[in-house]
Amino acid sequence: MTIQHVTEFSASSEETIHKIAEELATSERKLKVFEAVYSGGNSPKNAAALAALTGFTETVVLQLATPMAHQQYFETLKHEGRVSFKKFHHINAKKDKILRLAKNPAQLKKHVTTRTPRQTVLVQVDSRKRTEISVSEIFIDDVEEFKDVLDLKPSKLPTLVPARLPEKIFKYGIASVLGNQGRFQDWGGEKNDLYSTHVTIGGRRISTAFALKGPATAPPLTIAKLGKNGDQIPRLFSTTAEAFFVQFEGQIEEAVKEDMVAHAIKKSKETGKEILYGLIALEDSYRLRVCYASHFTEDSIPNDEPSQTQPAAVAVPVDQATLTPTTEE
């Protein structure tokens, strides 16, 4: 049962100080992240910078920092194309006291007995079970419907002609492999390019949303190139799916993956479900095209869709040195 209440405290009040200190006292890792965010100057710090300060991996940093930002312990924003975290000035003014209380249980307990609330507060009792945030990276190798790619390693790929397929052919190619029928027409403001309930991962059917970028987008793929306002990933994760892929026949910058991790964490927290995310960059796109060549042609496009002028893909075995390398799969 939940008893609702409405109450407001100043952002730097003793209640806020105690709330943050109490949570940091329960987790040494959260304490380290908080210290790292509030160290140094006022410039935002991305996951790489915080990883260097804490000794954690960037994924762990995002898993810890994103929920803390949602609780207004510090600010989350995009800085230089990457998810970053920035001090709140009012919290920064009290950070020494917060850290002192978090590191000293006796002082924290004493703080509870001496603080004076500014108003009467009704206690919120929530009997619902708390759910841990759960996110995992996946690859096309994990999708049962794409199992043929397991026999083709990236190091064995041929050069394909054309080097990059029109987005529509790639979209209907994936849909055909998955067994989706019908039309998937593009329009401004769409949440995803393809939505399928025919994806099987770990023996379970999982609703999956795809965002695809065609040859009109020059590599590398950055957040700014995902949607007119760089908002394609937030729109993708607003879909009622549990698995999400971004596909591009070229290099995908790490910042795109970082953004997907942050939105996966947010969605997991909101839904209480495990959220899966993955990239399909150049090599994995080629693995799909080679292993399912008959699907990635104009024949997979419904007859009432506008025709493509691009020829069907043809595999041309050549020396691997001719392949354009990527840094992200």
N, C-alpha and C positions, 0 to 999 in steps of 0.2 A: 504494500500500500504506500502511496506517495502523498504526503501532505505538502501542498504548495505553499510557498511563502514568497514575499517580495521584500527585498532588503537591499540597501546600498551602503557600501563602505568606500571611503576615499581610497584611491589606488595605493597610497603610501601609509594606510592606517595600520595599527598594530594587528588587526585581524588579518590583513593581507600579508604582512610580514610573517605572522605565525603560520598561516596556511602554506606559504611557499617553503618556509624552513622545515615544517613538519613533513612535507613530502620529500624534500631533499634528504632529510635524516633517514628515510627508509630505503634510499638507493644511492650507493656510492657513485654509480655510473651517472645518474641524473645530476648529482652534485658536481661531478667533473665537467659535465656539459654546461651547466649553469655558470660555473667559474670561468670556463673558456669563453662563453659568450660575453661575459662581463669583464673580461680581461682586456688590456690594451686600450686603443683608442675607440672612437665611435663608429668606425667604418663597419659595415655588415661583414659577417664571416660566413663563407660557404662551407659545405660539408668537408671539403678537402682541408680547409684551414682548421676547422674544429677537430678533425681527425688527427692532424699533426699535434695539436695541443693536448688532446686527451689520450692518444694512443689507440683509439678505437678505429674500426673501419668506417668508411663513409656511410655505408648502409646502416650500421649500428647507430651512428650519429643521427641520421635522419629518423630512425625508428624511435630514438629517445627525444630528440629536440622537437619534432613536429607536434606531438601531443602537448608538450610543455608550452609551445607557442600558442596552441589553441586555448590553453588556460591563461593566456596573457602574462606569462612569466617573462617573455620577451617577444619581439616582433618578428614575423616571417615575411619575406619579400623577395622579389627577383632583383638580383644585383649582377650586372655584367653577364646576363643570360643564365644565371644559375640560382637555384633556391638558396637563400641566405637567411641569416638570423642577426638581429640587431638589438642593442640595448634599448630598454625603455628608460628615459631619464629619471622618472620618479622611482623606479625600482633600483636603478643604479645608485641613487642617493642613499638607499637603505641596504645595499648589497652586503656591506661589511657586517651589519647586524644580523642579516638573514643567514650568512655563512657561519657566523659565530654561534648562533642558536642551533643551526643544523648540525654542527660538529660537536655540540656540547649538550647531551640529553638532559643533564641536570638543569642547565640554564633554560632549556626549552620548556621543561616541566614547570619551572618557576615562573616563566613568562605566561603560562596558561593561568596560573592562580592570581597573577597581579594585573593582567590586562583588563581594561574597562570598556565593554562594548558601548558603541554610541547609541544603540537603540536595542529594543527587545527583538530577539530573533526566534522564530519558530523553527524547530528542528525538522529537517527534511529526512524522512526515513524511506529508503528505497530497498525493498526486499528482492529486487531483481538481481540475478547472479551477474557479477562483473565478467566481462569477456576480454581476454587478452587480445591485443592487436596482433594479427597474423598476416604477413605478406610474404610472397615467394616469387623469385624470378623463374620464368619458364622459357623454354626454347621450342622450336618446331619439332625437335626430336621427342618432346614430351607428349605431343598430340598423336593419338592413336590413328587418326585419319591420315596423318602425314608419315606413317611408319616407314614408307619406302625410302625416305631420305637417310635412314640409319645405315643403308648400304653405300652411301655416297659421302665421303669425307670432303671438307672444303679444299684440301690439298689436291684432290683429284678432279677438280672442276675444269670443264672446257671453257673456252670463250664462246659466248652466245651471240647470235645474230637474230634480231637486233640486240644491242647491248642493254637497252632498257625498254621494257614493254609500256605501252599506253596504260594509264591507270585503270581504265575500264576493263581491258583484257585481263590485267592481273586480278582485279576484283572478282570478275566472273570466273576466272580460273580457280581461285580459292573456293568460291561458292560451289563450283562444279565438283571439286574434289570432296568437299564436305557434304555434298548432296542437297544443297539449298537450291530451290527453284524459284522462279519469278524474277522480278526486276528490282534493282537497288539503285534508284535514281538519285543523282547528286542534286543538292539544293543548298543555298546559303543558310548557314546556321544549323546545319545537320549535326547530330551528336556523334555519328560514326559513319563510315563508308560501307560497312558490312556488319550485320548482326546475325549470329548463328547460334542455334541451340543444338547443333549436331556435332559439337566438339567434345571429344572424350579425353580426359586427362586423369591418369591414375585410376582408370576403371570407372570413372564417373562422368556423366554428361554435365557439361558446364556451359552456361550461357556466356558467349564470348563476343566482344566487340573489337573491330579492326579499324584503324585509321591508316590510310594508304596515301602515299605521295608519289606522283608519276614523274615523267621526264621533264615536265614543265618547271620542276623545282631543281635548281642546280645544287650539286653536292658541295660541301657537306650539309646534312640536314640539321638545322638548328631550331631552337624553340621559336624564334622569330618567324621562321618559314612555315610553322605549323598553324595555319589559319591566318586571316588578315590581321588579327590583333594578337597573334601568338597564343590564342586561347583554345587551340584544338584539343590539347590534352585534358584541360578541365572539362570541356564538353564531352570528350570521350568517356571520362570517368563518371559523368552524370548519367550515363546509360545504366539501365538495370541489368548489369552483367557482373560476373565474378572473375572473368579473365579478360585481359586487354593486351592487344598487340599493336605496335606501330611498325609499318612496313615501308621500306625505301630501298631502291636498287642503287645504293651508294653508301658512303660513309655517314654514320649517324653520330653526332657529337654526344659526349658523355652527359652533358647538361640535360639532354632529352630524357635519358634514363633516370637521372636524379629527380626530374620533375615527375616522372611516372611513379617513382618510389614514394615521393611525398604525397601524391594523390591516392596511391594505393593504401598508405597508412591511414590517411584521413577517411577513406571509404570503409576500411576495416573497422575503424573505431566507431563509425556511424552505424554500420550494419551488423557488427558482431560476427562477421564472416571472414574466412580466409580469402584474400584478394591476390590474384595472380597477375603478373605483368611480364611483358617480354618484347624484344626487338627482333625484327626480321630485316636485317641489313642486306648488303649485296650478296654475300656468299650464300646465306640461307635462302634468299630469293631465287638465286640460281639453282640451288639444290631442289627447290620445289619445281622450277621450270623444267629441269632435266628429268626428274623422276616422274613427273606428271605432265609430260610434254603435250599430250593430246588434249589436255584440259585448258592449257594456256594459249588458246587460239580464238579467232573470231567465232568459231562454231559454238563456243560456250556462251556467247552473248545472245540474249533473246532476239527473235526476228524483228520485234517492234522497236528495238533500240537502234539509234543511229549507227551506221556502219563505220568501221575503223578502216583507215587506209594503210595502217602499219602491217607489214607481212608477218606471218606466223614465225615463232622463234625456231631457230635451227642451231643445233649444237655443232660447233666446229672444234675438234680436238686440236689444241696447240700447246706450246710450251707455257708453263704456268707464269713465266715472267711477264706475259702479255696481259695478265689479269690485273685490274685496278685493285690495289690492296685497300682494306678498311681496317679501322682500329676498333670497330664495335660490331658485334653480331647480335 
